Amino acid sequence: MSAIELILTQAEFATQQCPEPSDSSLERAIDGSLTGIVTYIKLANGEYQTYSRFEDDVWVFPASQGTKANTASQLKLNFATISDTQMKRMAKWVVWSKMKENLTVGFLGGVLSHLKAYFQWVLSSDTTVTHGLTAFTSNAYVKYVNTLTSKQKGEIKPLAATTKAHKFYALEDLYRYCKTFDFVKEHPWSESSASEQAGIVGEAHQEARKKPKTLIIPDEVLIPLCQLTKSYLDRADEVLASKGKKESLLLRDSCIFWLLLTTGMRIHEILGIKRGAYRSETKDDTTYYYIETVSEKTHTGLAEWIAPEIATQAIDILGQLSAPLQAQLEQDVLNAKEANDHAEVHRLKQISDHICLAKYPKKNNALSILSGISITNQRLPNLCKQIGSDWNLSSHQFRRTFANYAVHSELGDLRALKDHFKHWSITMTALYAFNDNLDAELFEELLREKYLVEEEIKQDWFELDSPIAGGGMAQKIKKVRQDGELIKVFGSLQNMAKAYSSSIPIHSTGIAWCTNDDECRCDKSEDCEHGIVDKRHLPYWEGMLVQQMKLMQLDDIGEIGREAARKGLERIERLLSAMGIDVAAMKQEINQREYIEVKNV
């Protein structure tokens, strides 16, 4: 049986704990005699409560060994569905061995899932069962996996290379840990690897690894979502007072939305936040907020994330929303203690004071951390429904969206969310680089996104049909991109662009790019030796054209003012003409637009 939940003294626990992987314990695993405790919790009084033993068909893990986003079912490993006795013993031994590597429950669940899939394929043919794990049968399994497909957003596609690789890792795990089982005859591919069998090799793969697969939430979806969710935060007091269930859920979802968007946290890290778990720090008249939580993926213990003030507001609101549930939780702890239910006491204390508590009516109103699956599969898509969008919003999209906005901020483009992201700058990147308490993996994500954004900008400069203007650097690029012989030397325009642009620094002046390796100090970057204006700046220049045209129409600015306006207008017209814009047609369109607006007023 699983989850036997016996209370043992320290001495009893020591004698019953499953032995570490070794030759002697492997022999017992092979013949089926290996027994012992595999999952447990240590109680406050020093005693141990066992959850499952090696001989159980279901291993149950305490919530403390998963992430805050894990559901109860995700904390179980079920070996019962493996019908073959030897295969079940191998699966248990592989998982037990990997448990010693301090891998997460989620990762172990993936390992078991791929082992099950392989065993199911083996049992489908008498030939493969007879031969066992050999290079021949492994090659046959590779061919079988290559025929598999997956359904993504209604479209049938071949399995991704990484998915194939994880399936093939299962065979390597069997060879690594189970060589002495009769089933394992030889290495699945002695001169190759699971990655190579999956096609994850060569320059093409290395290049593909630099390109993230996670989508950035588009502005046409993100901006309405921000407006909707911000409106809920603004009237949080009203919603909290009304106690309406639907409005309260939308307020909670809105808070989670802003935490995801403005911190770069993963969903389980947000679910791990406790009430008031943030601090502030002021540097150079700018206040930075640091949110504290636990990342089971990359950290052991607490870590911090930089956040704008709106994220701390979201934490406070979620704390208010969870207050009644926290009161119930404290009463449930007392009830569990009276019933000597030590496992329940331990579970409740693990989730106490968290801001994302939830009640589950189907489980007798038991309290738990909000499900990460329900947030991604139900609550976030529901926010999109509120704005009439069919975008498939999920929690992992926010991390890359965060990085993309942070990078644009560093490059001088605050985009639509500047009021909330005003402190995002090179200072923030530096803080992540030099503070060991901050999420190092998020810093790497920021650097990777910066590389991608800068590469995209620079690649555009070298495209023949991409308009650019500016000083000496712009003219050099125009000359190089027209050199057909030079392109042949590099093999492609893209390779040439990478070679030339890799050493070009880039930062924004608002109306142009500056490629000087020092701070830009000129006020006319479009004429500067280091300045480049591209298609991304056209809306700014059109806006300035409108302003100068309006100035020219004023009759109270004096001769000096009119001369300044005329020079400004000439400067803008000269730049737009260099970009290939029909300035006369643009001015005519602006006049017509202004006339219609005045008429409507």
WOURDA-V420861 format. One record per backbone hydrogen bond with DSSP energy under -0.5 kcal/mol. CO is the residue of the C=O (numbers start at 1). NH is the residue of the N-H. If there is no record, write none. Layout:
BEGIN
[[CO | NH] [CO | NH]]
END
This chain:
BEGIN
[[6 | 8] [6 | 50] [8 | 48] [9 | 13] [10 | 14] [11 | 15] [12 | 16] [13 | 17] [16 | 37] [22 | 26] [23 | 27] [24 | 28] [25 | 29] [26 | 30] [27 | 31] [28 | 32] [28 | 33] [28 | 34] [36 | 54] [37 | 18] [39 | 51] [39 | 52] [41 | 43] [41 | 49] [43 | 46] [47 | 43] [48 | 8] [48 | 50] [49 | 41] [50 | 5] [51 | 3] [52 | 38] [52 | 39] [53 | 56] [57 | 79] [57 | 80] [58 | 60] [59 | 77] [62 | 65] [63 | 66] [65 | 105] [67 | 70] [69 | 372] [69 | 373] [72 | 75] [73 | 76] [75 | 61] [76 | 78] [77 | 59] [77 | 79] [79 | 82] [81 | 83] [84 | 88] [85 | 89] [86 | 90] [87 | 91] [88 | 92] [89 | 93] [90 | 94] [91 | 95] [92 | 96] [93 | 97] [94 | 98] [95 | 99] [96 | 100] [97 | 100] [98 | 101] [98 | 103] [99 | 102] [104 | 108] [105 | 109] [106 | 110] [107 | 111] [108 | 112] [109 | 113] [110 | 114] [111 | 115] [112 | 116] [113 | 117] [114 | 118] [115 | 119] [116 | 120] [117 | 121] [118 | 122] [119 | 123] [120 | 124] [121 | 124] [122 | 125] [125 | 129] [126 | 130] [127 | 131] [128 | 132] [132 | 134] [133 | 185] [133 | 186] [134 | 138] [135 | 139] [136 | 140] [137 | 141] [138 | 142] [139 | 143] [140 | 144] [141 | 145] [142 | 146] [144 | 147] [145 | 148] [148 | 159] [150 | 152] [150 | 157] [151 | 153] [152 | 155] [155 | 152] [157 | 150] [160 | 164] [161 | 165] [162 | 166] [163 | 167] [164 | 168] [165 | 169] [166 | 170] [168 | 171] [168 | 172] [169 | 173] [170 | 174] [171 | 175] [172 | 176] [173 | 177] [174 | 178] [178 | 181] [181 | 184] [183 | 133] [183 | 185] [187 | 190] [189 | 192] [193 | 197] [194 | 198] [195 | 200] [196 | 199] [199 | 201] [201 | 205] [202 | 206] [203 | 207] [204 | 208] [205 | 209] [206 | 210] [207 | 210] [207 | 211] [208 | 211] [210 | 212] [218 | 221] [218 | 222] [219 | 223] [221 | 225] [222 | 226] [223 | 227] [224 | 228] [225 | 229] [226 | 230] [227 | 231] [228 | 232] [229 | 233] [230 | 234] [231 | 235] [233 | 236] [235 | 239] [236 | 240] [237 | 241] [238 | 242] [239 | 243] [239 | 244] [244 | 248] [245 | 249] [246 | 250] [247 | 251] [248 | 252] [249 | 253] [250 | 254] [251 | 255] [252 | 256] [253 | 257] [254 | 258] [255 | 259] [256 | 260] [257 | 261] [258 | 262] [259 | 263] [259 | 265] [260 | 264] [266 | 270] [267 | 271] [268 | 272] [270 | 273] [273 | 355] [274 | 277] [276 | 278] [277 | 292] [279 | 290] [281 | 283] [281 | 288] [283 | 286] [286 | 283] [286 | 288] [288 | 281] [289 | 307] [290 | 279] [291 | 305] [292 | 274] [293 | 303] [294 | 296] [295 | 299] [299 | 301] [301 | 295] [303 | 293] [304 | 439] [305 | 291] [307 | 289] [308 | 311] [308 | 312] [309 | 313] [310 | 314] [311 | 315] [312 | 316] [313 | 317] [314 | 318] [315 | 319] [316 | 320] [317 | 321] [318 | 322] [319 | 323] [320 | 323] [322 | 326] [323 | 327] [324 | 328] [325 | 329] [326 | 330] [327 | 331] [328 | 332] [329 | 333] [330 | 334] [331 | 335] [332 | 336] [333 | 337] [334 | 338] [335 | 339] [336 | 341] [337 | 340] [340 | 342] [341 | 345] [342 | 346] [343 | 347] [344 | 348] [345 | 349] [346 | 350] [347 | 351] [348 | 351] [348 | 352] [351 | 354] [353 | 275] [356 | 370] [358 | 368] [359 | 361] [360 | 363] [360 | 365] [360 | 366] [361 | 364] [363 | 366] [366 | 360] [368 | 358] [371 | 375] [372 | 376] [373 | 377] [374 | 378] [374 | 379] [375 | 380] [378 | 382] [379 | 383] [380 | 384] [381 | 385] [382 | 386] [383 | 387] [384 | 387] [384 | 389] [385 | 388] [391 | 393] [394 | 397] [395 | 398] [395 | 399] [396 | 400] [397 | 401] [398 | 402] [399 | 403] [400 | 404] [401 | 405] [402 | 406] [403 | 407] [404 | 408] [405 | 409] [406 | 410] [407 | 411] [408 | 413] [409 | 412] [412 | 414] [414 | 417] [415 | 418] [417 | 420] [417 | 421] [421 | 424] [423 | 425] [425 | 428] [425 | 429] [426 | 430] [427 | 431] [428 | 432] [429 | 433] [430 | 434] [431 | 435] [434 | 436] [435 | 438] [437 | 304] [438 | 440] [439 | 443] [440 | 444] [441 | 445] [442 | 446] [443 | 447] [444 | 448] [445 | 449] [446 | 450] [447 | 451] [448 | 452] [449 | 453] [450 | 454] [451 | 455] [452 | 456] [453 | 457] [454 | 458] [455 | 459] [456 | 460] [457 | 461] [458 | 462] [459 | 462] [460 | 463] [463 | 466] [465 | 467] [469 | 533] [471 | 475] [472 | 476] [473 | 477] [474 | 478] [475 | 479] [476 | 480] [477 | 481] [478 | 482] [479 | 482] [480 | 483] [482 | 484] [483 | 487] [484 | 488] [485 | 489] [486 | 490] [487 | 491] [492 | 496] [493 | 497] [494 | 498] [495 | 499] [496 | 500] [497 | 501] [498 | 502] [501 | 504] [503 | 505] [507 | 514] [512 | 509] [512 | 510] [513 | 515] [513 | 532] [514 | 507] [515 | 505] [524 | 527] [524 | 528] [528 | 471] [528 | 531] [529 | 473] [530 | 515] [531 | 471] [531 | 474] [532 | 513] [533 | 469] [534 | 537] [535 | 538] [537 | 540] [537 | 541] [538 | 542] [539 | 543] [540 | 544] [541 | 545] [542 | 546] [543 | 547] [544 | 548] [545 | 549] [546 | 550] [547 | 551] [548 | 552] [549 | 553] [550 | 553] [550 | 554] [551 | 554] [557 | 561] [558 | 562] [559 | 563] [560 | 564] [561 | 565] [562 | 566] [563 | 567] [564 | 568] [565 | 569] [566 | 570] [567 | 571] [568 | 572] [569 | 573] [570 | 574] [571 | 575] [572 | 576] [573 | 577] [574 | 578] [575 | 579] [576 | 581] [577 | 580] [581 | 583] [582 | 586] [583 | 587] [584 | 588] [585 | 589] [586 | 590] [587 | 591] [588 | 592] [589 | 593] [590 | 594] [591 | 595] [592 | 596] [593 | 597] [594 | 598] [595 | 599] [596 | 600] [597 | 601]]
END
